[in-house]
Amino acid sequence: MGGKSKVRLTLETREVGRVTIVRCKGRITAGAETESLRAHIVNLLRDRKAIVLNLEEVDFVDSSGLGTMVRSLTTARQLHGDVKLCNVPDVIRNVLKMTHLDKLFDTQDSEEKAVAAFYRLSGSWEKLKTTGPSVLCVDSNADVLAYLRELLRRAGYETYTSNNLHDCLLLMRVTPPGLLVVGGGLLASAATQEAFQSACAKVPVVELGDEFSMLDAGEAASVLLEKIGARLNLPSRLPS
């Protein structure tokens, strides 16, 4: 009897620096699935311009689903952004070739290659241009990352953020930072922890400390910028 059919598509989203990765699982078909994907991408495009669709766990795409992907790409490019595909299953890759849409989409073999493809560009998907050294911030608290991103970028630093060590390592390979800001709550496998410690040995590091998120925002900003300036042998850069 009536009622809405269950959506057979799930979308898991995470930010890797200035790139947003959407991991699609299930079927992209006419109805609730295409509506869900379209609405999700439109919402992301409000303040994100670099989007990667990971299709590794998508087992079927119908004509409406493909049309939704095309419309999403068109919308992104109209907004001076882009949508790239990665980990495309052979069955979907064959459909793209058959319809000649493989020439429309930039398709990469992995998330890392898709992220790297964005960072090789100097396109307008990056809204705020900066001239200072690059700083990569990693912390499990999304609010802290948002604060750090705006604080450091407005202080002149080229700033990237990640909320986990796996993606932090990916960013360090794609766009090696001049300095690493490390927060707390970063859980990972032993192998990832070991790889992260090894990577930290090759770059200046500033630790936020457990109290950072509870300090007065102005005091926290001043102390952090002084520490970063000292590690990079630069004067403190307070935002104007």
Order of alpha helices (4+ residues) and beta strands (2+ residues): beta-beta-alpha-beta-alpha-beta-alpha-beta-alpha-beta-alpha-beta-alpha-beta-alpha-beta-alpha
